[in-house]
Amino acid sequence: MAAELRELRQVGAAHPDVRRALLTGRGAETGTLLISGLWAHRAVLDSHVAVDAFFCTPELLYSDEGRELARMMLARAPVAHRVSARTMARLSDRRREADAMASVIRLPQWNADRVQLPADALVVVADGLESPGNLGTVIRTMDASGADLLIMTGVRTRVTGHAVFKGSRGRNLTVPHVVIESPAEAVEWLAGRSIMIRVADAGGGRSYTAADWSGATAIVLGNEHSGPSAVWGGFERVKIPMLGRADSLNVAVSAGVLLYQARAQRDGWGV
C-alpha cells in the first residue's frame, strides 16, 4: 500500500464531506455526481472533469492498477479521506461488496450557442427518450462511432444521472450534449447550421443503406413508446428493415445501426 494512501486521515459517515457525498448520490445536488469503482475512476481520469472529493479504503485495493488509480485521484482531488469498508459500502453503487474508492465529481456542461461542430457534423437528437439505460447506451455508441453532439428535446430522463453515467460507461463526461427542450427550437438550431435532419422511423421511409450520409446530418430518435414528436413529421424518414415479428428495434440499437452506417459510408469501410 502506497504511503500516501496509508497517511490519509480516516473519517466516518458523520463527516460533512461524506454526508455531502451521500446526498449527492441521492441526486440532492445538481451538477455533481457520486461515482465508485475502478472503471468509473478510469473514466473520470480520462475525461479531465473536476473532482470535488475522493474517498478510499486502501485495504480493499487488491491490484497494482487500483493503487495507481488511487494515487492519480489523490493528485486530482482537493479533498481526500480514508474511510472504513462499511462507510465505503454506503458510498458504493454495488450492493454485495464495497468498492475501494469513490469520488464526488463535477459534471461538464456544454452551451448550444457555443458548441463547435465540424462541417460534416454527425448529430443525434434524442426526442423524449425515457430510459436512462437507452440514453446511456446511445451516448456510448456515439463515442464509439465518432458522433459529434447529442441534442436532447422533450427531456424525460436526466443525462446527469448515475444510470446514464453507468449506461454510457462514463462517456457522458466526454460526448458533448445540450438540452434544447422544444423540438421546434431544435429544428431551428439545426437549420441555422445547415444540418440535414433524418428521422429514424420503423414505419416507413428510405432504407438506411440508401441514404447519403456524407454531409452534416442529425439523426432523430423518438420516444421508446410513441416515437418522435409531430414537429419532426416533415423530414426525411429512414428505416431499418425488420425481418422478424418485432415491429422495431430498441432505440439504442437503432442508433448503433444508423451511426455506424453513416461512419462506414463517410470513411469508406468495405470499399
TORKOL-4160 file (C-alpha; in steps of 0.2 Angstrom, whole numbers, padded with zeros to 4 digits, m for minus):
271
<pt num="1" X="0000" Y="0000" Z="0000"/>
<pt num="2" X="0007" Y="0017" Z="m0005"/>
<pt num="3" X="0012" Y="0028" Z="0009"/>
<pt num="4" X="0001" Y="0042" Z="0003"/>
<pt num="5" X="m0014" Y="0031" Z="0005"/>
<pt num="6" X="m0009" Y="0025" Z="0022"/>
<pt num="7" X="m0007" Y="0043" Z="0028"/>
<pt num="8" X="m0024" Y="0048" Z="0023"/>
<pt num="9" X="m0035" Y="0054" Z="0038"/>
<pt num="10" X="m0049" Y="0042" Z="0041"/>
<pt num="11" X="m0066" Y="0050" Z="0043"/>
<pt num="12" X="m0083" Y="0042" Z="0047"/>
<pt num="13" X="m0101" Y="0043" Z="0040"/>
<pt num="14" X="m0105" Y="0058" Z="0050"/>
<pt num="15" X="m0091" Y="0069" Z="0042"/>
<pt num="16" X="m0098" Y="0083" Z="0032"/>
<pt num="17" X="m0089" Y="0078" Z="0016"/>
<pt num="18" X="m0096" Y="0060" Z="0017"/>
<pt num="19" X="m0113" Y="0067" Z="0021"/>
<pt num="20" X="m0112" Y="0078" Z="0006"/>
<pt num="21" X="m0106" Y="0063" Z="m0005"/>
<pt num="22" X="m0121" Y="0053" Z="0001"/>
<pt num="23" X="m0133" Y="0067" Z="m0003"/>
<pt num="24" X="m0125" Y="0069" Z="m0020"/>
<pt num="25" X="m0128" Y="0050" Z="m0023"/>
<pt num="26" X="m0146" Y="0053" Z="m0019"/>
<pt num="27" X="m0147" Y="0067" Z="m0033"/>
<pt num="28" X="m0149" Y="0081" Z="m0020"/>
<pt num="29" X="m0135" Y="0092" Z="m0028"/>
<pt num="30" X="m0136" Y="0097" Z="m0046"/>
<pt num="31" X="m0120" Y="0097" Z="m0056"/>
<pt num="32" X="m0111" Y="0084" Z="m0046"/>
<pt num="33" X="m0111" Y="0065" Z="m0047"/>
<pt num="34" X="m0105" Y="0052" Z="m0034"/>
<pt num="35" X="m0096" Y="0038" Z="m0043"/>
<pt num="36" X="m0087" Y="0022" Z="m0037"/>
<pt num="37" X="m0077" Y="0008" Z="m0043"/>
<pt num="38" X="m0061" Y="0006" Z="m0054"/>
<pt num="39" X="m0069" Y="0008" Z="m0071"/>
<pt num="40" X="m0078" Y="0024" Z="m0066"/>
<pt num="41" X="m0062" Y="0032" Z="m0060"/>
<pt num="42" X="m0054" Y="0027" Z="m0076"/>
<pt num="43" X="m0067" Y="0037" Z="m0085"/>
<pt num="44" X="m0065" Y="0052" Z="m0074"/>
<pt num="45" X="m0046" Y="0052" Z="m0076"/>
<pt num="46" X="m0049" Y="0051" Z="m0095"/>
<pt num="47" X="m0062" Y="0065" Z="m0095"/>
<pt num="48" X="m0052" Y="0078" Z="m0085"/>
<pt num="49" X="m0068" Y="0083" Z="m0076"/>
<pt num="50" X="m0066" Y="0092" Z="m0059"/>
<pt num="51" X="m0065" Y="0081" Z="m0043"/>
<pt num="52" X="m0073" Y="0089" Z="m0028"/>
<pt num="53" X="m0069" Y="0075" Z="m0015"/>
<pt num="54" X="m0060" Y="0057" Z="m0016"/>
<pt num="55" X="m0063" Y="0043" Z="m0003"/>
<pt num="56" X="m0053" Y="0027" Z="m0002"/>
<pt num="57" X="m0052" Y="0011" Z="0008"/>
<pt num="58" X="m0034" Y="0006" Z="0005"/>
<pt num="59" X="m0036" Y="m0012" Z="0012"/>
<pt num="60" X="m0048" Y="m0015" Z="m0002"/>
<pt num="61" X="m0036" Y="m0011" Z="m0016"/>
<pt num="62" X="m0031" Y="m0028" Z="m0022"/>
<pt num="63" X="m0022" Y="m0023" Z="m0038"/>
<pt num="64" X="m0007" Y="m0013" Z="m0044"/>
<pt num="65" X="m0020" Y="m0004" Z="m0056"/>
<pt num="66" X="m0031" Y="0000" Z="m0042"/>
<pt num="67" X="m0017" Y="0008" Z="m0031"/>
<pt num="68" X="m0011" Y="0018" Z="m0046"/>
<pt num="69" X="m0028" Y="0024" Z="m0050"/>
<pt num="70" X="m0030" Y="0029" Z="m0031"/>
<pt num="71" X="m0013" Y="0039" Z="m0032"/>
<pt num="72" X="m0019" Y="0048" Z="m0048"/>
<pt num="73" X="m0035" Y="0053" Z="m0040"/>
<pt num="74" X="m0026" Y="0059" Z="m0025"/>
<pt num="75" X="m0016" Y="0071" Z="m0036"/>
<pt num="76" X="m0033" Y="0077" Z="m0044"/>
<pt num="77" X="m0044" Y="0079" Z="m0028"/>
<pt num="78" X="m0043" Y="0095" Z="m0017"/>
<pt num="79" X="m0051" Y="0084" Z="m0003"/>
<pt num="80" X="m0046" Y="0066" Z="0001"/>
<pt num="81" X="m0051" Y="0055" Z="0015"/>
<pt num="82" X="m0049" Y="0037" Z="0021"/>
<pt num="83" X="m0065" Y="0028" Z="0026"/>
<pt num="84" X="m0069" Y="0011" Z="0033"/>
<pt num="85" X="m0076" Y="m0003" Z="0022"/>
<pt num="86" X="m0093" Y="0000" Z="0030"/>
<pt num="87" X="m0093" Y="0018" Z="0025"/>
<pt num="88" X="m0087" Y="0014" Z="0008"/>
<pt num="89" X="m0101" Y="0002" Z="0006"/>
<pt num="90" X="m0113" Y="0016" Z="0008"/>
<pt num="91" X="m0104" Y="0027" Z="m0005"/>
<pt num="92" X="m0103" Y="0012" Z="m0017"/>
<pt num="93" X="m0116" Y="0008" Z="m0030"/>
<pt num="94" X="m0113" Y="m0010" Z="m0028"/>
<pt num="95" X="m0124" Y="m0020" Z="m0016"/>
<pt num="96" X="m0114" Y="m0036" Z="m0012"/>
<pt num="97" X="m0097" Y="m0028" Z="m0008"/>
<pt num="98" X="m0089" Y="m0011" Z="m0006"/>
<pt num="99" X="m0078" Y="m0003" Z="m0020"/>
<pt num="100" X="m0061" Y="0003" Z="m0014"/>
<pt num="101" X="m0064" Y="0021" Z="m0020"/>
<pt num="102" X="m0077" Y="0034" Z="m0023"/>
<pt num="103" X="m0077" Y="0052" Z="m0028"/>
<pt num="104" X="m0089" Y="0067" Z="m0030"/>
<pt num="105" X="m0086" Y="0074" Z="m0047"/>
<pt num="106" X="m0092" Y="0090" Z="m0056"/>
<pt num="107" X="m0101" Y="0086" Z="m0072"/>
<pt num="108" X="m0096" Y="0095" Z="m0088"/>
<pt num="109" X="m0108" Y="0107" Z="m0097"/>
<pt num="110" X="m0109" Y="0112" Z="m0115"/>
<pt num="111" X="m0118" Y="0128" Z="m0122"/>
<pt num="112" X="m0129" Y="0126" Z="m0138"/>
<pt num="113" X="m0124" Y="0143" Z="m0144"/>
<pt num="114" X="m0105" Y="0140" Z="m0142"/>
<pt num="115" X="m0103" Y="0122" Z="m0146"/>
<pt num="116" X="m0091" Y="0119" Z="m0161"/>
<pt num="117" X="m0095" Y="0107" Z="m0174"/>
<pt num="118" X="m0086" Y="0101" Z="m0190"/>
<pt num="119" X="m0093" Y="0104" Z="m0207"/>
<pt num="120" X="m0099" Y="0086" Z="m0209"/>
<pt num="121" X="m0106" Y="0085" Z="m0191"/>
<pt num="122" X="m0114" Y="0069" Z="m0185"/>
<pt num="123" X="m0128" Y="0074" Z="m0173"/>
<pt num="124" X="m0140" Y="0063" Z="m0163"/>
<pt num="125" X="m0157" Y="0071" Z="m0157"/>
<pt num="126" X="m0164" Y="0061" Z="m0143"/>
<pt num="127" X="m0183" Y="0066" Z="m0143"/>
<pt num="128" X="m0191" Y="0062" Z="m0127"/>
<pt num="129" X="m0181" Y="0046" Z="m0123"/>
<pt num="130" X="m0187" Y="0039" Z="m0106"/>
<pt num="131" X="m0175" Y="0025" Z="m0102"/>
<pt num="132" X="m0158" Y="0031" Z="m0094"/>
<pt num="133" X="m0151" Y="0014" Z="m0100"/>
<pt num="134" X="m0156" Y="0018" Z="m0118"/>
<pt num="135" X="m0149" Y="0036" Z="m0116"/>
<pt num="136" X="m0133" Y="0030" Z="m0109"/>
<pt num="137" X="m0131" Y="0017" Z="m0122"/>
<pt num="138" X="m0134" Y="0030" Z="m0136"/>
<pt num="139" X="m0120" Y="0041" Z="m0129"/>
<pt num="140" X="m0108" Y="0026" Z="m0128"/>
<pt num="141" X="m0112" Y="0022" Z="m0146"/>
<pt num="142" X="m0110" Y="0040" Z="m0151"/>
<pt num="143" X="m0092" Y="0040" Z="m0143"/>
<pt num="144" X="m0088" Y="0023" Z="m0152"/>
<pt num="145" X="m0094" Y="0029" Z="m0169"/>
<pt num="146" X="m0086" Y="0047" Z="m0168"/>
<pt num="147" X="m0103" Y="0057" Z="m0167"/>
<pt num="148" X="m0101" Y="0075" Z="m0163"/>
<pt num="149" X="m0116" Y="0081" Z="m0152"/>
<pt num="150" X="m0131" Y="0075" Z="m0143"/>
<pt num="151" X="m0146" Y="0086" Z="m0143"/>
<pt num="152" X="m0160" Y="0081" Z="m0130"/>
<pt num="153" X="m0178" Y="0088" Z="m0133"/>
<pt num="154" X="m0193" Y="0084" Z="m0123"/>
<pt num="155" X="m0182" Y="0078" Z="m0109"/>
<pt num="156" X="m0189" Y="0064" Z="m0098"/>
<pt num="157" X="m0173" Y="0057" Z="m0091"/>
<pt num="158" X="m0158" Y="0067" Z="m0085"/>
<pt num="159" X="m0141" Y="0064" Z="m0094"/>
<pt num="160" X="m0133" Y="0069" Z="m0077"/>
<pt num="161" X="m0140" Y="0054" Z="m0068"/>
<pt num="162" X="m0130" Y="0039" Z="m0062"/>
<pt num="163" X="m0139" Y="0027" Z="m0073"/>
<pt num="164" X="m0134" Y="0037" Z="m0088"/>
<pt num="165" X="m0116" Y="0038" Z="m0082"/>
<pt num="166" X="m0116" Y="0019" Z="m0080"/>
<pt num="167" X="m0125" Y="0015" Z="m0096"/>
<pt num="168" X="m0113" Y="0026" Z="m0106"/>
<pt num="169" X="m0098" Y="0019" Z="m0096"/>
<pt num="170" X="m0094" Y="0037" Z="m0092"/>
<pt num="171" X="m0095" Y="0044" Z="m0109"/>
<pt num="172" X="m0107" Y="0057" Z="m0104"/>
<pt num="173" X="m0092" Y="0066" Z="m0097"/>
<pt num="174" X="m0084" Y="0067" Z="m0114"/>
<pt num="175" X="m0098" Y="0067" Z="m0128"/>
<pt num="176" X="m0104" Y="0084" Z="m0130"/>
<pt num="177" X="m0123" Y="0086" Z="m0126"/>
<pt num="178" X="m0135" Y="0100" Z="m0124"/>
<pt num="179" X="m0153" Y="0102" Z="m0120"/>
<pt num="180" X="m0165" Y="0111" Z="m0132"/>
<pt num="181" X="m0181" Y="0107" Z="m0123"/>
<pt num="182" X="m0193" Y="0112" Z="m0138"/>
<pt num="183" X="m0191" Y="0101" Z="m0154"/>
<pt num="184" X="m0196" Y="0116" Z="m0164"/>
<pt num="185" X="m0182" Y="0126" Z="m0157"/>
<pt num="186" X="m0170" Y="0111" Z="m0161"/>
<pt num="187" X="m0176" Y="0111" Z="m0179"/>
<pt num="188" X="m0172" Y="0130" Z="m0180"/>
<pt num="189" X="m0155" Y="0127" Z="m0172"/>
<pt num="190" X="m0151" Y="0113" Z="m0184"/>
<pt num="191" X="m0157" Y="0123" Z="m0199"/>
<pt num="192" X="m0147" Y="0138" Z="m0194"/>
<pt num="193" X="m0131" Y="0127" Z="m0196"/>
<pt num="194" X="m0137" Y="0118" Z="m0212"/>
<pt num="195" X="m0138" Y="0101" Z="m0204"/>
<pt num="196" X="m0149" Y="0089" Z="m0213"/>
<pt num="197" X="m0162" Y="0081" Z="m0202"/>
<pt num="198" X="m0166" Y="0062" Z="m0204"/>
<pt num="199" X="m0179" Y="0054" Z="m0193"/>
<pt num="200" X="m0177" Y="0035" Z="m0188"/>
<pt num="201" X="m0194" Y="0028" Z="m0192"/>
<pt num="202" X="m0198" Y="0009" Z="m0192"/>
<pt num="203" X="m0215" Y="0013" Z="m0200"/>
<pt num="204" X="m0208" Y="0018" Z="m0217"/>
<pt num="205" X="m0196" Y="0029" Z="m0227"/>
<pt num="206" X="m0180" Y="0026" Z="m0237"/>
<pt num="207" X="m0169" Y="0011" Z="m0232"/>
<pt num="208" X="m0155" Y="0017" Z="m0221"/>
<pt num="209" X="m0142" Y="0010" Z="m0233"/>
<pt num="210" X="m0149" Y="0020" Z="m0247"/>
<pt num="211" X="m0147" Y="0037" Z="m0239"/>
<pt num="212" X="m0132" Y="0049" Z="m0242"/>
<pt num="213" X="m0124" Y="0051" Z="m0225"/>
<pt num="214" X="m0109" Y="0062" Z="m0231"/>
<pt num="215" X="m0115" Y="0079" Z="m0226"/>
<pt num="216" X="m0119" Y="0087" Z="m0209"/>
<pt num="217" X="m0133" Y="0076" Z="m0203"/>
<pt num="218" X="m0144" Y="0075" Z="m0187"/>
<pt num="219" X="m0152" Y="0058" Z="m0183"/>
<pt num="220" X="m0168" Y="0060" Z="m0173"/>
<pt num="221" X="m0173" Y="0046" Z="m0161"/>
<pt num="222" X="m0190" Y="0046" Z="m0155"/>
<pt num="223" X="m0198" Y="0041" Z="m0138"/>
<pt num="224" X="m0197" Y="0022" Z="m0135"/>
<pt num="225" X="m0216" Y="0020" Z="m0135"/>
<pt num="226" X="m0224" Y="0035" Z="m0145"/>
<pt num="227" X="m0209" Y="0039" Z="m0157"/>
<pt num="228" X="m0204" Y="0056" Z="m0162"/>
<pt num="229" X="m0215" Y="0071" Z="m0159"/>
<pt num="230" X="m0225" Y="0079" Z="m0173"/>
<pt num="231" X="m0213" Y="0093" Z="m0176"/>
<pt num="232" X="m0202" Y="0080" Z="m0185"/>
<pt num="233" X="m0216" Y="0075" Z="m0196"/>
<pt num="234" X="m0210" Y="0084" Z="m0212"/>
<pt num="235" X="m0192" Y="0077" Z="m0213"/>
<pt num="236" X="m0185" Y="0063" Z="m0222"/>
<pt num="237" X="m0188" Y="0046" Z="m0214"/>
<pt num="238" X="m0175" Y="0032" Z="m0214"/>
<pt num="239" X="m0180" Y="0014" Z="m0209"/>
<pt num="240" X="m0171" Y="m0002" Z="m0204"/>
<pt num="241" X="m0179" Y="m0017" Z="m0211"/>
<pt num="242" X="m0187" Y="m0029" Z="m0199"/>
<pt num="243" X="m0187" Y="m0047" Z="m0204"/>
<pt num="244" X="m0195" Y="m0055" Z="m0189"/>
<pt num="245" X="m0210" Y="m0052" Z="m0180"/>
<pt num="246" X="m0205" Y="m0037" Z="m0169"/>
<pt num="247" X="m0210" Y="m0021" Z="m0177"/>
<pt num="248" X="m0195" Y="m0011" Z="m0172"/>
<pt num="249" X="m0178" Y="m0012" Z="m0164"/>
<pt num="250" X="m0173" Y="m0005" Z="m0147"/>
<pt num="251" X="m0169" Y="0014" Z="m0149"/>
<pt num="252" X="m0151" Y="0012" Z="m0143"/>
<pt num="253" X="m0149" Y="m0002" Z="m0156"/>
<pt num="254" X="m0156" Y="0008" Z="m0170"/>
<pt num="255" X="m0144" Y="0022" Z="m0165"/>
<pt num="256" X="m0130" Y="0010" Z="m0167"/>
<pt num="257" X="m0135" Y="0004" Z="m0184"/>
<pt num="258" X="m0138" Y="0021" Z="m0191"/>
<pt num="259" X="m0122" Y="0029" Z="m0184"/>
<pt num="260" X="m0111" Y="0015" Z="m0190"/>
<pt num="261" X="m0119" Y="0016" Z="m0207"/>
<pt num="262" X="m0115" Y="0034" Z="m0208"/>
<pt num="263" X="m0097" Y="0031" Z="m0202"/>
<pt num="264" X="m0094" Y="0017" Z="m0213"/>
<pt num="265" X="m0100" Y="0027" Z="m0228"/>
<pt num="266" X="m0090" Y="0043" Z="m0224"/>
<pt num="267" X="m0074" Y="0033" Z="m0220"/>
<pt num="268" X="m0076" Y="0021" Z="m0235"/>
<pt num="269" X="m0076" Y="0005" Z="m0224"/>
<pt num="270" X="m0078" Y="m0010" Z="m0235"/>
<pt num="271" X="m0074" Y="m0001" Z="m0251"/>
